[in-house]
Amino acid sequence: MTLQFKVSNMACSACSDTITKAIHTVDSTANVQADPKTKLVNVETQAAESAIKAAVITAGYTVE
């Protein structure tokens, strides 16, 4: 399934790397595209949306 959500406090490429790593702790095969300019994260995953969002929040980011 494909998920898209906004992460308003993602500011740079280091942030997108941190978010990608956090998502990979939930689903190591997830395809993650995190764009700090648009603040959008697109995830192709088999994991539950709630688990993906929880990983991003745990990494210190705000999911809208």
Predicted model as a PDB file, atoms N, CA, C, CB and O in Angstrom, pLDDT in the B-factor column:
MODEL        1                                                                  
ATOM      1  N   MET A   1       0.845  -1.180   0.000  1.00 94.00           N  
ATOM      2  CA  MET A   1       0.000   0.000   0.000  1.00 94.00           C  
ATOM      3  C   MET A   1       0.886   1.236   0.000  1.00 94.00           C  
ATOM      4  CB  MET A   1      -0.959   0.002   1.217  1.00 94.00           C  
ATOM      5  O   MET A   1       2.008   1.216   0.505  1.00 94.00           O  
ATOM      6  N   THR A   2       0.365   2.300  -0.570  1.00 97.00           N  
ATOM      7  CA  THR A   2       1.095   3.558  -0.627  1.00 97.00           C  
ATOM      8  C   THR A   2       0.499   4.535   0.368  1.00 97.00           C  
ATOM      9  CB  THR A   2       1.071   4.147  -2.051  1.00 97.00           C  
ATOM     10  O   THR A   2      -0.711   4.757   0.397  1.00 97.00           O  
ATOM     11  N   LEU A   3       1.365   5.112   1.178  1.00 97.00           N  
ATOM     12  CA  LEU A   3       0.953   6.110   2.167  1.00 97.00           C  
ATOM     13  C   LEU A   3       1.596   7.436   1.813  1.00 97.00           C  
ATOM     14  CB  LEU A   3       1.342   5.674   3.613  1.00 97.00           C  
ATOM     15  O   LEU A   3       2.714   7.467   1.299  1.00 97.00           O  
ATOM     16  N   GLN A   4       0.910   8.518   2.078  1.00 97.00           N  
ATOM     17  CA  GLN A   4       1.498   9.846   1.942  1.00 97.00           C  
ATOM     18  C   GLN A   4       1.055  10.674   3.131  1.00 97.00           C  
ATOM     19  CB  GLN A   4       1.085  10.524   0.597  1.00 97.00           C  
ATOM     20  O   GLN A   4      -0.127  10.714   3.472  1.00 97.00           O  
ATOM     21  N   PHE A   5       2.013  11.332   3.755  1.00 95.00           N  
ATOM     22  CA  PHE A   5       1.675  12.236   4.841  1.00 95.00           C  
ATOM     23  C   PHE A   5       2.667  13.380   4.894  1.00 95.00           C  
ATOM     24  CB  PHE A   5       1.643  11.493   6.178  1.00 95.00           C  
ATOM     25  O   PHE A   5       3.765  13.300   4.342  1.00 95.00           O  
ATOM     26  N   LYS A   6       2.263  14.444   5.567  1.00 97.00           N  
ATOM     27  CA  LYS A   6       3.082  15.650   5.683  1.00 97.00           C  
ATOM     28  C   LYS A   6       3.802  15.636   7.026  1.00 97.00           C  
ATOM     29  CB  LYS A   6       2.213  16.936   5.534  1.00 97.00           C  
ATOM     30  O   LYS A   6       3.213  15.331   8.064  1.00 97.00           O  
ATOM     31  N   VAL A   7       5.088  15.974   6.981  1.00 97.00           N  
ATOM     32  CA  VAL A   7       5.907  16.083   8.189  1.00 97.00           C  
ATOM     33  C   VAL A   7       6.397  17.530   8.241  1.00 97.00           C  
ATOM     34  CB  VAL A   7       7.121  15.043   8.187  1.00 97.00           C  
ATOM     35  O   VAL A   7       7.402  17.882   7.624  1.00 97.00           O  
ATOM     36  N   SER A   8       5.672  18.353   8.985  1.00 95.00           N  
ATOM     37  CA  SER A   8       5.890  19.802   8.947  1.00 95.00           C  
ATOM     38  C   SER A   8       7.248  20.242   9.488  1.00 95.00           C  
ATOM     39  CB  SER A   8       4.812  20.487   9.725  1.00 95.00           C  
ATOM     40  O   SER A   8       7.734  21.312   9.120  1.00 95.00           O  
ATOM     41  N   ASN A   9       7.871  19.439  10.354  1.00 97.00           N  
ATOM     42  CA  ASN A   9       9.164  19.852  10.904  1.00 97.00           C  
ATOM     43  C   ASN A   9      10.340  19.114  10.257  1.00 97.00           C  
ATOM     44  CB  ASN A   9       9.181  19.621  12.405  1.00 97.00           C  
ATOM     45  O   ASN A   9      11.413  19.042  10.855  1.00 97.00           O  
ATOM     46  N   MET A  10      10.164  18.568   9.060  1.00 97.00           N  
ATOM     47  CA  MET A  10      11.275  18.004   8.289  1.00 97.00           C  
ATOM     48  C   MET A  10      11.927  19.170   7.536  1.00 97.00           C  
ATOM     49  CB  MET A  10      10.783  16.858   7.289  1.00 97.00           C  
ATOM     50  O   MET A  10      11.301  19.778   6.667  1.00 97.00           O  
ATOM     51  N   ALA A  11      13.177  19.478   7.869  1.00 96.00           N  
ATOM     52  CA  ALA A  11      13.795  20.691   7.343  1.00 96.00           C  
ATOM     53  C   ALA A  11      14.916  20.462   6.338  1.00 96.00           C  
ATOM     54  CB  ALA A  11      14.320  21.485   8.464  1.00 96.00           C  
ATOM     55  O   ALA A  11      15.227  21.358   5.553  1.00 96.00           O  
ATOM     56  N   CYS A  12      15.527  19.285   6.345  1.00 96.00           N  
ATOM     57  CA  CYS A  12      16.713  19.092   5.507  1.00 96.00           C  
ATOM     58  C   CYS A  12      16.873  17.632   5.117  1.00 96.00           C  
ATOM     59  CB  CYS A  12      17.970  19.580   6.233  1.00 96.00           C  
ATOM     60  O   CYS A  12      16.082  16.779   5.521  1.00 96.00           O  
ATOM     61  N   SER A  13      17.902  17.352   4.329  1.00 95.00           N  
ATOM     62  CA  SER A  13      18.119  15.975   3.881  1.00 95.00           C  
ATOM     63  C   SER A  13      18.480  15.052   5.041  1.00 95.00           C  
ATOM     64  CB  SER A  13      19.219  15.933   2.827  1.00 95.00           C  
ATOM     65  O   SER A  13      18.184  13.858   4.994  1.00 95.00           O  
ATOM     66  N   ALA A  14      19.113  15.589   6.077  1.00 97.00           N  
ATOM     67  CA  ALA A  14      19.406  14.762   7.259  1.00 97.00           C  
ATOM     68  C   ALA A  14      18.108  14.332   7.935  1.00 97.00           C  
ATOM     69  CB  ALA A  14      20.304  15.533   8.263  1.00 97.00           C  
ATOM     70  O   ALA A  14      18.000  13.210   8.431  1.00 97.00           O  
ATOM     71  N   CYS A  15      17.126  15.226   7.953  1.00 97.00           N  
ATOM     72  CA  CYS A  15      15.814  14.883   8.510  1.00 97.00           C  
ATOM     73  C   CYS A  15      15.179  13.750   7.697  1.00 97.00           C  
ATOM     74  CB  CYS A  15      14.880  16.127   8.528  1.00 97.00           C  
ATOM     75  O   CYS A  15      14.651  12.791   8.260  1.00 97.00           O  
ATOM     76  N   SER A  16      15.239  13.873   6.372  1.00 97.00           N  
ATOM     77  CA  SER A  16      14.629  12.835   5.540  1.00 97.00           C  
ATOM     78  C   SER A  16      15.345  11.502   5.721  1.00 97.00           C  
ATOM     79  CB  SER A  16      14.651  13.249   4.063  1.00 97.00           C  
ATOM     80  O   SER A  16      14.708  10.450   5.678  1.00 97.00           O  
ATOM     81  N   ASP A  17      16.663  11.530   5.924  1.00 97.00           N  
ATOM     82  CA  ASP A  17      17.402  10.294   6.196  1.00 97.00           C  
ATOM     83  C   ASP A  17      16.964   9.667   7.509  1.00 97.00           C  
ATOM     84  CB  ASP A  17      18.906  10.567   6.226  1.00 97.00           C  
ATOM     85  O   ASP A  17      16.793   8.451   7.593  1.00 97.00           O  
ATOM     86  N   THR A  18      16.780  10.494   8.537  1.00 97.00           N  
ATOM     87  CA  THR A  18      16.336  10.002   9.843  1.00 97.00           C  
ATOM     88  C   THR A  18      14.944   9.386   9.743  1.00 97.00           C  
ATOM     89  CB  THR A  18      16.339  11.140  10.880  1.00 97.00           C  
ATOM     90  O   THR A  18      14.680   8.335  10.326  1.00 97.00           O  
ATOM     91  N   ILE A  19      14.058  10.043   9.002  1.00 98.00           N  
ATOM     92  CA  ILE A  19      12.698   9.524   8.825  1.00 98.00           C  
ATOM     93  C   ILE A  19      12.729   8.198   8.073  1.00 98.00           C  
ATOM     94  CB  ILE A  19      11.819  10.545   8.069  1.00 98.00           C  
ATOM     95  O   ILE A  19      12.027   7.253   8.433  1.00 98.00           O  
ATOM     96  N   THR A  20      13.546   8.140   7.032  1.00 98.00           N  
ATOM     97  CA  THR A  20      13.667   6.896   6.254  1.00 98.00           C  
ATOM     98  C   THR A  20      14.162   5.757   7.135  1.00 98.00           C  
ATOM     99  CB  THR A  20      14.624   7.093   5.056  1.00 98.00           C  
ATOM    100  O   THR A  20      13.619   4.653   7.087  1.00 98.00           O  
ATOM    101  N   LYS A  21      15.188   6.017   7.938  1.00 98.00           N  
ATOM    102  CA  LYS A  21      15.718   4.980   8.837  1.00 98.00           C  
ATOM    103  C   LYS A  21      14.670   4.538   9.851  1.00 98.00           C  
ATOM    104  CB  LYS A  21      16.968   5.491   9.570  1.00 98.00           C  
ATOM    105  O   LYS A  21      14.562   3.351  10.160  1.00 98.00           O  
ATOM    106  N   ALA A  22      13.901   5.489  10.366  1.00 98.00           N  
ATOM    107  CA  ALA A  22      12.852   5.155  11.340  1.00 98.00           C  
ATOM    108  C   ALA A  22      11.802   4.246  10.713  1.00 98.00           C  
ATOM    109  CB  ALA A  22      12.185   6.436  11.881  1.00 98.00           C  
ATOM    110  O   ALA A  22      11.359   3.281  11.335  1.00 98.00           O  
ATOM    111  N   ILE A  23      11.405   4.555   9.480  1.00 98.00           N  
ATOM    112  CA  ILE A  23      10.416   3.724   8.794  1.00 98.00           C  
ATOM    113  C   ILE A  23      10.980   2.340   8.510  1.00 98.00           C  
ATOM    114  CB  ILE A  23       9.964   4.389   7.486  1.00 98.00           C  
ATOM    115  O   ILE A  23      10.258   1.347   8.593  1.00 98.00           O  
ATOM    116  N   HIS A  24      12.258   2.267   8.177  1.00 98.00           N  
ATOM    117  CA  HIS A  24      12.881   0.968   7.899  1.00 98.00           C  
ATOM    118  C   HIS A  24      12.984   0.085   9.146  1.00 98.00           C  
ATOM    119  CB  HIS A  24      14.267   1.177   7.309  1.00 98.00           C  
ATOM    120  O   HIS A  24      13.168  -1.126   9.023  1.00 98.00           O  
ATOM    121  N   THR A  25      12.870   0.667  10.343  1.00 97.00           N  
ATOM    122  CA  THR A  25      12.848  -0.176  11.549  1.00 97.00           C  
ATOM    123  C   THR A  25      11.539  -0.945  11.644  1.00 97.00           C  
ATOM    124  CB  THR A  25      13.048   0.681  12.816  1.00 97.00           C  
ATOM    125  O   THR A  25      11.475  -2.005  12.267  1.00 97.00           O  
ATOM    126  N   VAL A  26      10.486  -0.399  11.014  1.00 97.00           N  
ATOM    127  CA  VAL A  26       9.172  -1.054  11.003  1.00 97.00           C  
ATOM    128  C   VAL A  26       9.063  -2.007   9.820  1.00 97.00           C  
ATOM    129  CB  VAL A  26       8.040  -0.006  10.950  1.00 97.00           C  
ATOM    130  O   VAL A  26       8.576  -3.129   9.959  1.00 97.00           O  
ATOM    131  N   ASP A  27       9.520  -1.550   8.651  1.00 97.00           N  
ATOM    132  CA  ASP A  27       9.458  -2.352   7.426  1.00 97.00           C  
ATOM    133  C   ASP A  27      10.751  -2.132   6.656  1.00 97.00           C  
ATOM    134  CB  ASP A  27       8.208  -1.975   6.551  1.00 97.00           C  
ATOM    135  O   ASP A  27      10.917  -1.112   5.987  1.00 97.00           O  
ATOM    136  N   SER A  28      11.661  -3.088   6.751  1.00 97.00           N  
ATOM    137  CA  SER A  28      12.986  -2.930   6.139  1.00 97.00           C  
ATOM    138  C   SER A  28      12.931  -2.892   4.615  1.00 97.00           C  
ATOM    139  CB  SER A  28      13.893  -4.058   6.580  1.00 97.00           C  
ATOM    140  O   SER A  28      13.888  -2.455   3.975  1.00 97.00           O  
ATOM    141  N   THR A  29      11.822  -3.344   4.026  1.00 98.00           N  
ATOM    142  CA  THR A  29      11.708  -3.348   2.567  1.00 98.00           C  
ATOM    143  C   THR A  29      10.888  -2.176   2.037  1.00 98.00           C  
ATOM    144  CB  THR A  29      11.089  -4.644   2.105  1.00 98.00           C  
ATOM    145  O   THR A  29      10.622  -2.103   0.838  1.00 98.00           O  
ATOM    146  N   ALA A  30      10.490  -1.270   2.904  1.00 98.00           N  
ATOM    147  CA  ALA A  30       9.667  -0.135   2.484  1.00 98.00           C  
ATOM    148  C   ALA A  30      10.435   0.761   1.516  1.00 98.00           C  
ATOM    149  CB  ALA A  30       9.205   0.677   3.706  1.00 98.00           C  
ATOM    150  O   ALA A  30      11.641   0.962   1.653  1.00 98.00           O  
ATOM    151  N   ASN A  31       9.714   1.288   0.546  1.00 98.00           N  
ATOM    152  CA  ASN A  31      10.275   2.275  -0.378  1.00 98.00           C  
ATOM    153  C   ASN A  31       9.840   3.641   0.137  1.00 98.00           C  
ATOM    154  CB  ASN A  31       9.797   2.031  -1.876  1.00 98.00           C  
ATOM    155  O   ASN A  31       8.651   3.961   0.139  1.00 98.00           O  
ATOM    156  N   VAL A  32      10.812   4.450   0.575  1.00 98.00           N  
ATOM    157  CA  VAL A  32      10.509   5.729   1.219  1.00 98.00           C  
ATOM    158  C   VAL A  32      11.056   6.877   0.374  1.00 98.00           C  
ATOM    159  CB  VAL A  32      11.102   5.779   2.652  1.00 98.00           C  
ATOM    160  O   VAL A  32      12.212   6.859  -0.048  1.00 98.00           O  
ATOM    161  N   GLN A  33      10.208   7.871   0.138  1.00 97.00           N  
ATOM    162  CA  GLN A  33      10.633   9.105  -0.513  1.00 97.00           C  
ATOM    163  C   GLN A  33      10.218  10.251   0.394  1.00 97.00           C  
ATOM    164  CB  GLN A  33      10.012   9.254  -1.956  1.00 97.00           C  
ATOM    165  O   GLN A  33       9.032  10.542   0.549  1.00 97.00           O  
ATOM    166  N   ALA A  34      11.209  10.896   0.988  1.00 97.00           N  
ATOM    167  CA  ALA A  34      10.949  12.007   1.898  1.00 97.00           C  
ATOM    168  C   ALA A  34      11.555  13.273   1.296  1.00 97.00           C  
ATOM    169  CB  ALA A  34      11.536  11.724   3.324  1.00 97.00           C  
ATOM    170  O   ALA A  34      12.761  13.338   1.058  1.00 97.00           O  
ATOM    171  N   ASP A  35      10.721  14.267   1.054  1.00 97.00           N  
ATOM    172  CA  ASP A  35      11.159  15.503   0.403  1.00 97.00           C  
ATOM    173  C   ASP A  35      11.066  16.677   1.376  1.00 97.00           C  
ATOM    174  CB  ASP A  35      10.311  15.784  -0.860  1.00 97.00           C  
ATOM    175  O   ASP A  35       9.969  17.127   1.705  1.00 97.00           O  
ATOM    176  N   PRO A  36      12.222  17.175   1.838  1.00 96.00           N  
ATOM    177  CA  PRO A  36      12.196  18.278   2.804  1.00 96.00           C  
ATOM    178  C   PRO A  36      11.608  19.577   2.230  1.00 96.00           C  
ATOM    179  CB  PRO A  36      13.599  18.542   3.304  1.00 96.00           C  
ATOM    180  O   PRO A  36      11.125  20.416   2.991  1.00 96.00           O  
ATOM    181  N   LYS A  37      11.641  19.756   0.903  1.00 96.00           N  
ATOM    182  CA  LYS A  37      11.101  20.987   0.309  1.00 96.00           C  
ATOM    183  C   LYS A  37       9.578  21.014   0.385  1.00 96.00           C  
ATOM    184  CB  LYS A  37      11.554  21.121  -1.152  1.00 96.00           C  
ATOM    185  O   LYS A  37       8.991  22.033   0.746  1.00 96.00           O  
ATOM    186  N   THR A  38       8.944  19.904   0.048  1.00 97.00           N  
ATOM    187  CA  THR A  38       7.476  19.847   0.095  1.00 97.00           C  
ATOM    188  C   THR A  38       6.967  19.358   1.447  1.00 97.00           C  
ATOM    189  CB  THR A  38       6.950  18.935  -1.010  1.00 97.00           C  
ATOM    190  O   THR A  38       5.785  19.488   1.768  1.00 97.00           O  
ATOM    191  N   LYS A  39       7.890  18.790   2.237  1.00 97.00           N  
ATOM    192  CA  LYS A  39       7.593  18.216   3.551  1.00 97.00           C  
ATOM    193  C   LYS A  39       6.669  16.994   3.457  1.00 97.00           C  
ATOM    194  CB  LYS A  39       6.956  19.274   4.446  1.00 97.00           C  
ATOM    195  O   LYS A  39       5.982  16.649   4.419  1.00 97.00           O  
ATOM    196  N   LEU A  40       6.663  16.350   2.291  1.00 98.00           N  
ATOM    197  CA  LEU A  40       5.844  15.158   2.080  1.00 98.00           C  
ATOM    198  C   LEU A  40       6.691  13.901   2.154  1.00 98.00           C  
ATOM    199  CB  LEU A  40       5.126  15.231   0.733  1.00 98.00           C  
ATOM    200  O   LEU A  40       7.830  13.863   1.688  1.00 98.00           O  
ATOM    201  N   VAL A  41       6.102  12.873   2.752  1.00 98.00           N  
ATOM    202  CA  VAL A  41       6.735  11.554   2.822  1.00 98.00           C  
ATOM    203  C   VAL A  41       5.805  10.572   2.120  1.00 98.00           C  
ATOM    204  CB  VAL A  41       7.018  11.114   4.318  1.00 98.00           C  
ATOM    205  O   VAL A  41       4.631  10.454   2.473  1.00 98.00           O  
ATOM    206  N   ASN A  42       6.336   9.874   1.129  1.00 98.00           N  
ATOM    207  CA  ASN A  42       5.609   8.815   0.430  1.00 98.00           C  
ATOM    208  C   ASN A  42       6.251   7.495   0.801  1.00 98.00           C  
ATOM    209  CB  ASN A  42       5.615   9.032  -1.122  1.00 98.00           C  
ATOM    210  O   ASN A  42       7.471   7.347   0.736  1.00 98.00           O  
ATOM    211  N   VAL A  43       5.426   6.536   1.189  1.00 98.00           N  
ATOM    212  CA  VAL A  43       5.940   5.236   1.629  1.00 98.00           C  
ATOM    213  C   VAL A  43       5.158   4.129   0.926  1.00 98.00           C  
ATOM    214  CB  VAL A  43       5.838   5.085   3.184  1.00 98.00           C  
ATOM    215  O   VAL A  43       3.928   4.098   0.971  1.00 98.00           O  
ATOM    216  N   GLU A  44       5.881   3.231   0.283  1.00 98.00           N  
ATOM    217  CA  GLU A  44       5.288   2.016  -0.281  1.00 98.00           C  
ATOM    218  C   GLU A  44       5.655   0.905   0.704  1.00 98.00           C  
ATOM    219  CB  GLU A  44       5.815   1.707  -1.778  1.00 98.00           C  
ATOM    220  O   GLU A  44       6.828   0.555   0.836  1.00 98.00           O  
ATOM    221  N   THR A  45       4.654   0.352   1.394  1.00 97.00           N  
ATOM    222  CA  THR A  45       4.922  -0.573   2.485  1.00 97.00           C  
ATOM    223  C   THR A  45       3.797  -1.583   2.651  1.00 97.00           C  
ATOM    224  CB  THR A  45       5.129   0.190   3.780  1.00 97.00           C  
ATOM    225  O   THR A  45       2.679  -1.382   2.176  1.00 97.00           O  
ATOM    226  N   GLN A  46       4.116  -2.661   3.328  1.00 96.00           N  
ATOM    227  CA  GLN A  46       3.104  -3.641   3.722  1.00 96.00           C  
ATOM    228  C   GLN A  46       2.736  -3.477   5.202  1.00 96.00           C  
ATOM    229  CB  GLN A  46       3.610  -5.075   3.452  1.00 96.00           C  
ATOM    230  O   GLN A  46       1.826  -4.140   5.698  1.00 96.00           O  
ATOM    231  N   ALA A  47       3.451  -2.589   5.898  1.00 97.00           N  
ATOM    232  CA  ALA A  47       3.194  -2.366   7.327  1.00 97.00           C  
ATOM    233  C   ALA A  47       1.951  -1.480   7.507  1.00 97.00           C  
ATOM    234  CB  ALA A  47       4.434  -1.711   8.012  1.00 97.00           C  
ATOM    235  O   ALA A  47       1.523  -0.784   6.586  1.00 97.00           O  
ATOM    236  N   ALA A  48       1.400  -1.527   8.697  1.00 97.00           N  
ATOM    237  CA  ALA A  48       0.214  -0.718   9.016  1.00 97.00           C  
ATOM    238  C   ALA A  48       0.570   0.765   9.036  1.00 97.00           C  
ATOM    239  CB  ALA A  48      -0.385  -1.141  10.380  1.00 97.00           C  
ATOM    240  O   ALA A  48       1.660   1.149   9.461  1.00 97.00           O  
ATOM    241  N   GLU A  49      -0.359   1.586   8.574  1.00 96.00           N  
ATOM    242  CA  GLU A  49      -0.144   3.030   8.558  1.00 96.00           C  
ATOM    243  C   GLU A  49       0.161   3.551   9.953  1.00 96.00           C  
ATOM    244  CB  GLU A  49      -1.366   3.747   7.986  1.00 96.00           C  
ATOM    245  O   GLU A  49       1.024   4.414  10.117  1.00 96.00           O  
ATOM    246  N   SER A  50      -0.527   3.045  10.947  1.00 97.00           N  
ATOM    247  CA  SER A  50      -0.307   3.506  12.327  1.00 97.00           C  
ATOM    248  C   SER A  50       1.116   3.199  12.794  1.00 97.00           C  
ATOM    249  CB  SER A  50      -1.323   2.850  13.281  1.00 97.00           C  
ATOM    250  O   SER A  50       1.712   3.994  13.521  1.00 97.00           O  
ATOM    251  N   ALA A  51       1.666   2.055  12.384  1.00 97.00           N  
ATOM    252  CA  ALA A  51       3.031   1.686  12.777  1.00 97.00           C  
ATOM    253  C   ALA A  51       4.052   2.594  12.100  1.00 97.00           C  
ATOM    254  CB  ALA A  51       3.318   0.214  12.425  1.00 97.00           C  
ATOM    255  O   ALA A  51       5.042   2.982  12.719  1.00 97.00           O  
ATOM    256  N   ILE A  52       3.818   2.935  10.836  1.00 97.00           N  
ATOM    257  CA  ILE A  52       4.727   3.827  10.110  1.00 97.00           C  
ATOM    258  C   ILE A  52       4.714   5.217  10.742  1.00 97.00           C  
ATOM    259  CB  ILE A  52       4.334   3.913   8.612  1.00 97.00           C  
ATOM    260  O   ILE A  52       5.769   5.803  10.987  1.00 97.00           O  
ATOM    261  N   LYS A  53       3.529   5.736  11.001  1.00 97.00           N  
ATOM    262  CA  LYS A  53       3.414   7.062  11.609  1.00 97.00           C  
ATOM    263  C   LYS A  53       4.035   7.080  13.002  1.00 97.00           C  
ATOM    264  CB  LYS A  53       1.943   7.493  11.683  1.00 97.00           C  
ATOM    265  O   LYS A  53       4.694   8.051  13.376  1.00 97.00           O  
ATOM    266  N   ALA A  54       3.829   6.019  13.766  1.00 97.00           N  
ATOM    267  CA  ALA A  54       4.403   5.944  15.121  1.00 97.00           C  
ATOM    268  C   ALA A  54       5.932   5.982  15.065  1.00 97.00           C  
ATOM    269  CB  ALA A  54       3.931   4.655  15.841  1.00 97.00           C  
ATOM    270  O   ALA A  54       6.566   6.608  15.914  1.00 97.00           O  
ATOM    271  N   ALA A  55       6.522   5.320  14.076  1.00 98.00           N  
ATOM    272  CA  ALA A  55       7.986   5.317  13.945  1.00 98.00           C  
ATOM    273  C   ALA A  55       8.503   6.729  13.659  1.00 98.00           C  
ATOM    274  CB  ALA A  55       8.428   4.347  12.819  1.00 98.00           C  
ATOM    275  O   ALA A  55       9.525   7.143  14.206  1.00 98.00           O  
ATOM    276  N   VAL A  56       7.799   7.456  12.807  1.00 98.00           N  
ATOM    277  CA  VAL A  56       8.206   8.824  12.475  1.00 98.00           C  
ATOM    278  C   VAL A  56       8.071   9.733  13.695  1.00 98.00           C  
ATOM    279  CB  VAL A  56       7.363   9.373  11.303  1.00 98.00           C  
ATOM    280  O   VAL A  56       8.947  10.558  13.956  1.00 98.00           O  
ATOM    281  N   ILE A  57       6.982   9.585  14.436  1.00 97.00           N  
ATOM    282  CA  ILE A  57       6.765  10.385  15.647  1.00 97.00           C  
ATOM    283  C   ILE A  57       7.822  10.062  16.698  1.00 97.00           C  
ATOM    284  CB  ILE A  57       5.352  10.134  16.218  1.00 97.00           C  
ATOM    285  O   ILE A  57       8.338  10.963  17.360  1.00 97.00           O  
ATOM    286  N   THR A  58       8.143   8.786  16.850  1.00 97.00           N  
ATOM    287  CA  THR A  58       9.167   8.371  17.811  1.00 97.00           C  
ATOM    288  C   THR A  58      10.533   8.965  17.458  1.00 97.00           C  
ATOM    289  CB  THR A  58       9.258   6.838  17.863  1.00 97.00           C  
ATOM    290  O   THR A  58      11.346   9.245  18.339  1.00 97.00           O  
ATOM    291  N   ALA A  59      10.772   9.154  16.159  1.00 97.00           N  
ATOM    292  CA  ALA A  59      12.040   9.751  15.711  1.00 97.00           C  
ATOM    293  C   ALA A  59      12.079  11.255  15.958  1.00 97.00           C  
ATOM    294  CB  ALA A  59      12.261   9.469  14.224  1.00 97.00           C  
ATOM    295  O   ALA A  59      13.105  11.892  15.719  1.00 97.00           O  
ATOM    296  N   GLY A  60      10.969  11.835  16.435  1.00 97.00           N  
ATOM    297  CA  GLY A  60      10.954  13.242  16.808  1.00 97.00           C  
ATOM    298  C   GLY A  60      10.295  14.179  15.820  1.00 97.00           C  
ATOM    299  O   GLY A  60      10.510  15.391  15.865  1.00 97.00           O  
ATOM    300  N   TYR A  61       9.491  13.620  14.926  1.00 97.00           N  
ATOM    301  CA  TYR A  61       8.845  14.440  13.897  1.00 97.00           C  
ATOM    302  C   TYR A  61       7.337  14.486  14.078  1.00 97.00           C  
ATOM    303  CB  TYR A  61       9.179  13.908  12.513  1.00 97.00           C  
ATOM    304  O   TYR A  61       6.751  13.612  14.717  1.00 97.00           O  
ATOM    305  N   THR A  62       6.715  15.506  13.513  1.00 96.00           N  
ATOM    306  CA  THR A  62       5.279  15.702  13.624  1.00 96.00           C  
ATOM    307  C   THR A  62       4.608  15.251  12.337  1.00 96.00           C  
ATOM    308  CB  THR A  62       4.945  17.178  13.930  1.00 96.00           C  
ATOM    309  O   THR A  62       4.912  15.752  11.254  1.00 96.00           O  
ATOM    310  N   VAL A  63       3.692  14.299  12.468  1.00 96.00           N  
ATOM    311  CA  VAL A  63       2.944  13.806  11.305  1.00 96.00           C  
ATOM    312  C   VAL A  63       1.582  14.502  11.296  1.00 96.00           C  
ATOM    313  CB  VAL A  63       2.780  12.230  11.344  1.00 96.00           C  
ATOM    314  O   VAL A  63       0.849  14.475  12.285  1.00 96.00           O  
ATOM    315  N   GLU A  64       1.262  15.122  10.167  1.00 91.00           N  
ATOM    316  CA  GLU A  64      -0.023  15.812  10.044  1.00 91.00           C  
ATOM    317  C   GLU A  64      -1.034  14.914   9.369  1.00 91.00           C  
ATOM    318  CB  GLU A  64       0.129  17.122   9.261  1.00 91.00           C  
ATOM    319  O   GLU A  64      -2.181  15.315   9.172  1.00 91.00           O  
TER     320      GLU A  64                                                      
ENDMDL                                                                          
END                                                                             
